[in-house]
Amino acid sequence: MQTTLKALVAMLTIMILAAPAFGSGCPGKMAEIDQRLAAGPMLDAEVLEEIVSLRTEGEAMHQRGQHSAAMAALEEALAVLEEAEGHDHH
């Protein structure tokens, strides 16, 4: 279990360094997810894995030019994150 968390944290660190932190749309949503995860919220490993997976999927779709689908995945990642943090909405 610790290995999985360490791998997810390593992936997150790479994504934070690689993600452009500007504007709105896909890059803005990716940066928001990265910043919020970097703040170290207390999340179950499964929830963290789901968020990182959706974020990664969103970035891949963005890179392929599938911006609507990317935004949907990134919004879902944010919704999962907010639900896990106990917020009603963002």
ROGUGU-769957 format. One record per residue: x, y, z of N, C-alpha, C, O in turn; chain; residue number from 1. Coordinates in Angstrom, 3 decimals, always signed. Layout:
<atoms>
<atom <X; Y; Z>; <X; Y; Z>; <X; Y; Z>; <X; Y; Z>; "A"; NUM>
...
</atoms>
This chain:
<atoms>
<atom <+0.828; -1.189; +0.000>; <+0.000; +0.000; +0.000>; <+0.872; +1.252; +0.000>; <+0.588; +2.191; -0.744>; "A"; 1>
<atom <+1.918; +1.290; +0.810>; <+2.812; +2.444; +0.844>; <+3.485; +2.651; -0.507>; <+3.682; +3.788; -0.935>; "A"; 2>
<atom <+3.837; +1.568; -1.176>; <+4.479; +1.672; -2.485>; <+3.538; +2.354; -3.471>; <+3.971; +3.192; -4.262>; "A"; 3>
<atom <+2.262; +2.002; -3.431>; <+1.281; +2.628; -4.310>; <+1.191; +4.119; -4.036>; <+1.177; +4.920; -4.971>; "A"; 4>
<atom <+1.129; +4.503; -2.763>; <+1.061; +5.921; -2.412>; <+2.315; +6.653; -2.858>; <+2.233; +7.767; -3.376>; "A"; 5>
<atom <+3.473; +6.037; -2.662>; <+4.720; +6.681; -3.086>; <+4.750; +6.855; -4.598>; <+5.200; +7.887; -5.096>; "A"; 6>
<atom <+4.274; +5.855; -5.327>; <+4.236; +5.951; -6.785>; <+3.283; +7.053; -7.229>; <+3.584; +7.797; -8.162>; "A"; 7>
<atom <+2.128; +7.161; -6.561>; <+1.176; +8.213; -6.910>; <+1.732; +9.594; -6.599>; <+1.540; +10.533; -7.372>; "A"; 8>
<atom <+2.421; +9.720; -5.469>; <+3.030; +11.005; -5.129>; <+4.107; +11.364; -6.143>; <+4.226; +12.526; -6.529>; "A"; 9>
<atom <+4.890; +10.388; -6.577>; <+5.912; +10.642; -7.593>; <+5.270; +11.079; -8.902>; <+5.745; +12.019; -9.539>; "A"; 10>
<atom <+4.192; +10.406; -9.312>; <+3.483; +10.795; -10.530>; <+2.940; +12.211; -10.411>; <+3.036; +13.009; -11.343>; "A"; 11>
<atom <+2.373; +12.506; -9.256>; <+1.807; +13.836; -9.029>; <+2.888; +14.902; -9.121>; <+2.673; +15.957; -9.718>; "A"; 12>
<atom <+4.044; +14.633; -8.534>; <+5.151; +15.588; -8.576>; <+5.571; +15.857; -10.010>; <+5.804; +17.005; -10.389>; "A"; 13>
<atom <+5.667; +14.815; -10.800>; <+6.029; +14.972; -12.210>; <+4.976; +15.798; -12.934>; <+5.312; +16.679; -13.725>; "A"; 14>
<atom <+3.702; +15.518; -12.668>; <+2.631; +16.262; -13.323>; <+2.652; +17.734; -12.926>; <+2.414; +18.604; -13.762>; "A"; 15>
<atom <+2.935; +18.016; -11.664>; <+2.983; +19.407; -11.208>; <+4.081; +20.155; -11.950>; <+3.885; +21.288; -12.390>; "A"; 16>
<atom <+5.232; +19.518; -12.085>; <+6.344; +20.170; -12.769>; <+6.083; +20.328; -14.258>; <+6.573; +21.272; -14.878>; "A"; 17>
<atom <+5.321; +19.418; -14.832>; <+5.094; +19.447; -16.274>; <+3.881; +20.274; -16.671>; <+3.795; +20.733; -17.811>; "A"; 18>
<atom <+2.953; +20.469; -15.762>; <+1.698; +21.143; -16.118>; <+1.868; +22.646; -16.198>; <+2.455; +23.260; -15.307>; "A"; 19>
<atom <+1.359; +23.231; -17.253>; <+1.376; +24.690; -17.323>; <+0.347; +25.246; -16.336>; <-0.798; +24.795; -16.296>; "A"; 20>
<atom <+0.766; +26.218; -15.554>; <-0.116; +26.781; -14.530>; <-0.655; +28.123; -15.007>; <-0.373; +29.165; -14.415>; "A"; 21>
<atom <-1.426; +28.086; -16.074>; <-1.951; +29.340; -16.613>; <-3.338; +29.140; -17.183>; <-3.749; +28.030; -17.520>; "A"; 22>
<atom <-4.050; +30.265; -17.278>; <-5.299; +30.295; -18.005>; <-6.402; +29.427; -17.451>; <-6.313; +28.862; -16.361>; "A"; 23>
<atom <-7.450; +29.348; -18.257>; <-8.575; +28.511; -17.899>; <-8.582; +27.321; -18.832>; <-7.596; +27.059; -19.521>; "A"; 24>
<atom <-9.660; +26.618; -18.857>; <-9.729; +25.441; -19.704>; <-8.906; +24.311; -19.133>; <-8.668; +24.237; -17.928>; "A"; 25>
<atom <-8.477; +23.435; -20.014>; <-7.765; +22.221; -19.596>; <-6.528; +22.514; -18.745>; <-6.408; +21.964; -17.651>; "A"; 26>
<atom <-5.600; +23.366; -19.211>; <-4.410; +23.617; -18.400>; <-4.740; +24.202; -17.024>; <-4.092; +23.875; -16.030>; "A"; 27>
<atom <-5.738; +25.054; -16.980>; <-6.142; +25.638; -15.702>; <-6.696; +24.594; -14.749>; <-6.391; +24.612; -13.556>; "A"; 28>
<atom <-7.512; +23.679; -15.273>; <-8.084; +22.608; -14.441>; <-6.984; +21.665; -13.962>; <-6.986; +21.244; -12.805>; "A"; 29>
<atom <-6.037; +21.332; -14.855>; <-4.929; +20.458; -14.447>; <-4.119; +21.124; -13.340>; <-3.750; +20.476; -12.360>; "A"; 30>
<atom <-3.843; +22.407; -13.495>; <-3.070; +23.137; -12.483>; <-3.826; +23.185; -11.161>; <-3.221; +23.045; -10.098>; "A"; 31>
<atom <-5.142; +23.382; -11.217>; <-5.944; +23.418; -9.991>; <-5.875; +22.076; -9.258>; <-5.684; +22.033; -8.043>; "A"; 32>
<atom <-6.031; +20.987; -10.005>; <-5.949; +19.657; -9.403>; <-4.566; +19.458; -8.781>; <-4.452; +19.013; -7.639>; "A"; 33>
<atom <-3.530; +19.785; -9.527>; <-2.160; +19.613; -9.046>; <-1.913; +20.416; -7.767>; <-1.339; +19.902; -6.807>; "A"; 34>
<atom <-2.346; +21.669; -7.761>; <-2.128; +22.521; -6.592>; <-2.872; +21.995; -5.373>; <-2.341; +21.991; -4.263>; "A"; 35>
<atom <-4.098; +21.554; -5.587>; <-4.890; +21.058; -4.460>; <-4.317; +19.753; -3.914>; <-4.305; +19.542; -2.701>; "A"; 36>
<atom <-3.845; +18.879; -4.798>; <-3.236; +17.642; -4.323>; <-1.893; +17.917; -3.649>; <-1.530; +17.240; -2.687>; "A"; 37>
<atom <-1.155; +18.907; -4.149>; <+0.131; +19.257; -3.552>; <-0.037; +19.789; -2.132>; <+0.895; +19.732; -1.330>; "A"; 38>
<atom <-1.228; +20.308; -1.822>; <-1.498; +20.810; -0.476>; <-1.613; +19.671; +0.539>; <-1.655; +19.910; +1.746>; "A"; 39>
<atom <-1.662; +18.437; +0.045>; <-1.642; +17.269; +0.924>; <-2.945; +16.950; +1.624>; <-2.945; +16.686; +2.827>; "A"; 40>
<atom <-4.074; +16.966; +0.894>; <-5.328; +16.601; +1.559>; <-5.286; +15.144; +2.015>; <-4.622; +14.308; +1.401>; "A"; 41>
<atom <-5.999; +14.857; +3.092>; <-6.057; +13.494; +3.614>; <-7.051; +12.701; +2.756>; <-8.264; +12.876; +2.863>; "A"; 42>
<atom <-6.509; +11.834; +1.910>; <-7.344; +11.058; +0.996>; <-7.002; +9.584; +1.093>; <-5.849; +9.219; +1.321>; "A"; 43>
<atom <-8.010; +8.735; +0.919>; <-7.766; +7.298; +0.798>; <-6.911; +7.069; -0.437>; <-6.979; +7.839; -1.395>; "A"; 44>
<atom <-6.112; +6.020; -0.416>; <-5.269; +5.685; -1.562>; <-6.113; +5.458; -2.812>; <-5.717; +5.862; -3.905>; "A"; 45>
<atom <-7.272; +4.815; -2.665>; <-8.139; +4.544; -3.824>; <-8.679; +5.840; -4.412>; <-8.754; +5.986; -5.632>; "A"; 46>
<atom <-9.055; +6.782; -3.550>; <-9.578; +8.066; -4.014>; <-8.469; +8.844; -4.715>; <-8.691; +9.414; -5.783>; "A"; 47>
<atom <-7.291; +8.869; -4.128>; <-6.158; +9.552; -4.741>; <-5.848; +8.947; -6.100>; <-5.594; +9.671; -7.062>; "A"; 48>
<atom <-5.868; +7.632; -6.182>; <-5.594; +6.952; -7.446>; <-6.638; +7.326; -8.497>; <-6.296; +7.538; -9.661>; "A"; 49>
<atom <-7.908; +7.407; -8.098>; <-8.972; +7.781; -9.038>; <-8.765; +9.209; -9.550>; <-8.911; +9.472; -10.744>; "A"; 50>
<atom <-8.428; +10.122; -8.648>; <-8.213; +11.521; -9.030>; <-7.034; +11.632; -9.992>; <-7.130; +12.291; -11.027>; "A"; 51>
<atom <-5.932; +10.990; -9.650>; <-4.732; +11.046; -10.495>; <-5.014; +10.400; -11.854>; <-4.553; +10.897; -12.881>; "A"; 52>
<atom <-5.760; +9.309; -11.866>; <-6.098; +8.640; -13.117>; <-6.941; +9.543; -14.013>; <-6.678; +9.659; -15.210>; "A"; 53>
<atom <-7.958; +10.184; -13.429>; <-8.812; +11.090; -14.206>; <-8.014; +12.287; -14.713>; <-8.209; +12.738; -15.842>; "A"; 54>
<atom <-7.127; +12.793; -13.884>; <-6.307; +13.942; -14.262>; <-5.378; +13.565; -15.422>; <-5.222; +14.329; -16.375>; "A"; 55>
<atom <-4.768; +12.386; -15.330>; <-3.874; +11.897; -16.375>; <-4.644; +11.666; -17.676>; <-4.171; +12.007; -18.760>; "A"; 56>
<atom <-5.832; +11.083; -17.551>; <-6.694; +10.850; -18.711>; <-7.075; +12.193; -19.356>; <-7.057; +12.329; -20.579>; "A"; 57>
<atom <-7.415; +13.174; -18.523>; <-7.766; +14.493; -19.031>; <-6.614; +15.148; -19.770>; <-6.813; +15.760; -20.819>; "A"; 58>
<atom <-5.405; +15.022; -19.227>; <-4.236; +15.603; -19.891>; <-3.986; +14.929; -21.241>; <-3.684; +15.600; -22.227>; "A"; 59>
<atom <-4.112; +13.606; -21.282>; <-3.890; +12.871; -22.531>; <-4.911; +13.294; -23.590>; <-4.561; +13.476; -24.756>; "A"; 60>
<atom <-6.166; +13.449; -23.183>; <-7.193; +13.874; -24.139>; <-6.929; +15.307; -24.598>; <-7.124; +15.626; -25.771>; "A"; 61>
<atom <-6.497; +16.153; -23.704>; <-6.154; +17.538; -24.052>; <-5.053; +17.547; -25.111>; <-5.129; +18.291; -26.089>; "A"; 62>
<atom <-4.039; +16.721; -24.910>; <-2.921; +16.665; -25.850>; <-3.355; +16.144; -27.219>; <-2.746; +16.478; -28.236>; "A"; 63>
<atom <-4.413; +15.323; -27.244>; <-4.939; +14.810; -28.513>; <-5.946; +15.782; -29.138>; <-6.486; +15.513; -30.212>; "A"; 64>
<atom <-6.195; +16.902; -28.470>; <-7.130; +17.886; -28.996>; <-8.581; +17.604; -28.655>; <-9.480; +18.238; -29.208>; "A"; 65>
<atom <-8.821; +16.672; -27.763>; <-10.182; +16.312; -27.340>; <-10.544; +17.117; -26.096>; <-10.661; +16.563; -25.003>; "A"; 66>
<atom <-10.717; +18.410; -26.267>; <-10.842; +19.309; -25.124>; <-12.141; +19.137; -24.338>; <-12.130; +19.251; -23.113>; "A"; 67>
<atom <-13.244; +18.868; -25.004>; <-14.504; +18.659; -24.280>; <-14.408; +17.434; -23.378>; <-14.796; +17.479; -22.210>; "A"; 68>
<atom <-13.891; +16.350; -23.925>; <-13.734; +15.123; -23.140>; <-12.712; +15.332; -22.025>; <-12.879; +14.825; -20.916>; "A"; 69>
<atom <-11.650; +16.084; -22.331>; <-10.632; +16.365; -21.321>; <-11.232; +17.153; -20.167>; <-10.989; +16.842; -19.001>; "A"; 70>
<atom <-12.017; +18.173; -20.496>; <-12.643; +18.979; -19.445>; <-13.578; +18.134; -18.592>; <-13.640; +18.316; -17.376>; "A"; 71>
<atom <-14.306; +17.213; -19.213>; <-15.200; +16.336; -18.461>; <-14.420; +15.488; -17.466>; <-14.826; +15.357; -16.311>; "A"; 72>
<atom <-13.312; +14.916; -17.901>; <-12.487; +14.091; -17.011>; <-11.887; +14.933; -15.892>; <-11.854; +14.503; -14.740>; "A"; 73>
<atom <-11.415; +16.130; -16.226>; <-10.797; +17.004; -15.217>; <-11.834; +17.509; -14.222>; <-11.553; +17.598; -13.027>; "A"; 74>
<atom <-13.029; +17.842; -14.703>; <-14.114; +18.252; -13.797>; <-14.503; +17.104; -12.872>; <-14.785; +17.322; -11.694>; "A"; 75>
<atom <-14.518; +15.878; -13.404>; <-14.836; +14.712; -12.577>; <-13.768; +14.521; -11.503>; <-14.089; +14.211; -10.355>; "A"; 76>
<atom <-12.503; +14.705; -11.870>; <-11.416; +14.593; -10.889>; <-11.603; +15.620; -9.776>; <-11.427; +15.306; -8.599>; "A"; 77>
<atom <-11.959; +16.845; -10.150>; <-12.197; +17.882; -9.141>; <-13.397; +17.545; -8.264>; <-13.369; +17.787; -7.057>; "A"; 78>
<atom <-14.450; +16.988; -8.860>; <-15.634; +16.610; -8.092>; <-15.304; +15.516; -7.073>; <-15.751; +15.568; -5.927>; "A"; 79>
<atom <-14.524; +14.534; -7.502>; <-14.114; +13.452; -6.594>; <-13.271; +14.030; -5.463>; <-13.442; +13.662; -4.301>; "A"; 80>
<atom <-12.362; +14.934; -5.808>; <-11.509; +15.568; -4.809>; <-12.342; +16.354; -3.809>; <-12.131; +16.245; -2.601>; "A"; 81>
<atom <-13.274; +17.134; -4.299>; <-14.103; +17.933; -3.402>; <-14.988; +17.065; -2.524>; <-15.170; +17.358; -1.342>; "A"; 82>
<atom <-15.538; +16.005; -3.089>; <-16.358; +15.095; -2.291>; <-15.510; +14.460; -1.187>; <-15.959; +14.335; -0.047>; "A"; 83>
<atom <-14.303; +14.067; -1.525>; <-13.409; +13.444; -0.551>; <-13.004; +14.434; +0.545>; <-12.781; +14.049; +1.693>; "A"; 84>
<atom <-12.914; +15.697; +0.179>; <-12.559; +16.736; +1.153>; <-13.779; +17.181; +1.959>; <-13.635; +17.904; +2.944>; "A"; 85>
<atom <-14.965; +16.759; +1.556>; <-16.172; +17.104; +2.276>; <-16.819; +18.397; +1.843>; <-17.622; +18.962; +2.585>; "A"; 86>
<atom <-16.486; +18.890; +0.639>; <-17.084; +20.103; +0.101>; <-18.285; +19.731; -0.759>; <-18.329; +18.650; -1.346>; "A"; 87>
<atom <-19.246; +20.627; -0.827>; <-20.429; +20.389; -1.641>; <-20.194; +20.738; -3.106>; <-20.723; +20.063; -3.989>; "A"; 88>
<atom <-19.412; +21.776; -3.382>; <-19.162; +22.213; -4.744>; <-17.900; +23.029; -4.779>; <-17.371; +23.399; -3.731>; "A"; 89>
<atom <-17.377; +23.335; -6.033>; <-16.181; +24.158; -6.152>; <-16.492; +25.519; -6.643>; <-15.588; +26.341; -6.799>; "A"; 90>
</atoms>
